[in-house]
Amino acid sequence: AGDGLDAKLTPALARAGFPVAATLERLNTAILDEGPRARFLTLLCGSMHLEGGQVRLELVNAGHPPPFVIGPDADVREIGTPQILLGVVDHVVYVAESLVLARDDLLVGVTDGVLERRDGDKMLGEGPFSEELAQTAHLPAQAAAERIRRLVADFTDAPQHDDMAIMAIRIQQGARRRPEGSRTAAVAGVGQVSPHP
């Protein structure tokens, strides 16, 4: 979630057909070209493609909290390996990871403002967050994003100082649970909220 160079350039490069890793490498160069105004940032960047009834996710994590996949059995797992932040070094090579998402999987990405929400010495990401994500296993994407937003709001009465963004993508009809072929297209239900006032 952003409104700067990353928010403008990343979609443009993706529409131009650049692979995910190359997109972030060009974005890194563009950020550093801003000179003294440049600021480092974290970013998740991915693309989805239908392959034989599955949805293949090509993902690069530039220093961002890893996203989660919640399966229909309520299994919660982190995916992707964090790589170097954008805008830190001149020459960076990103490596895209290839992952398979199956029908009924829910992909959830959050910023550190969600995971680092504090109640005294406790952080949301260190406690009940995974258990709460498991409860979204059968929710539509927008409802899952809203449930996470409420979880953040209810975790503490303290004012929220860090920006937060929540993205949820539900893999719906068309993607099979296993790799056997399918002629139907996958449909992703998408929900996102930015709960910071």
Disulfide bonds with the S-S distance in Angstrom:
none
